[in-house]
Amino acid sequence: MSKKVDGYYFDGKKSWILYKDEDDNITMEREEKMDNETSFKTYLGGAGTIILLVILLFLVACTPSPKKLEFGKQCTPQGHWSYVWIKPSIGETDVNKENCNAKKR
C-alpha cells in the first residue's frame, strides 16, 4: 500500500505529517526532526528576540539621514492628515497641528 504526503500539521508542540493512502484514508505520523523542542526559536528563547531588537536598533541608529517618529493628528497644508508621521530629525517640515485647524474654518 503506497501513501503520499497530503499535508503538515503543527499542534503547538509537535509536528505531524499527513499521509493519504490509495483509499483516500488520511493518517498522521509524528515528524521527529521538526519538533518544537529542537526548533531555533525555542533554542534561543527570549534572548533571540532581544538580540534581534538590538541589531535593528544599531541599524536604525547608523542610517545616514536619521528620522524621528511623531504621534498625534497632524496635517499637511494640502489637507492630508495622519496620526503617525516619520519626519527628518534635521530641518523642518510643513506638517503640523495648525494645518488641521486651518482646514476646519
URHUBEL-V809310 format. One record per backbone hydrogen bond with DSSP energy under -1.0 kcal/mol. CO is the residue of the C=O (numbers start at 0). NH is the residue of the N-H. If there is no record, write none. Layout:
BEGIN
co: <CO,CO>
nh: <NH,NH>
END
This chain:
BEGIN
co: <3,6,8,12,13,14,15,16,17,17,18,19,20,24,26,28,31,34,35,38,39,40,43,45,46,47,48,49,50,51,52,53,54,55,56,57,59,65,67,69,73,74,75,79,81,82,84,86,95,96,97,98>
nh: <19,17,15,35,10,30,8,28,5,6,26,3,23,20,18,16,34,37,38,42,43,44,46,49,50,51,52,53,54,55,56,57,58,59,60,61,62,88,86,84,81,95,78,75,73,71,69,67,74,100,101,102>
END
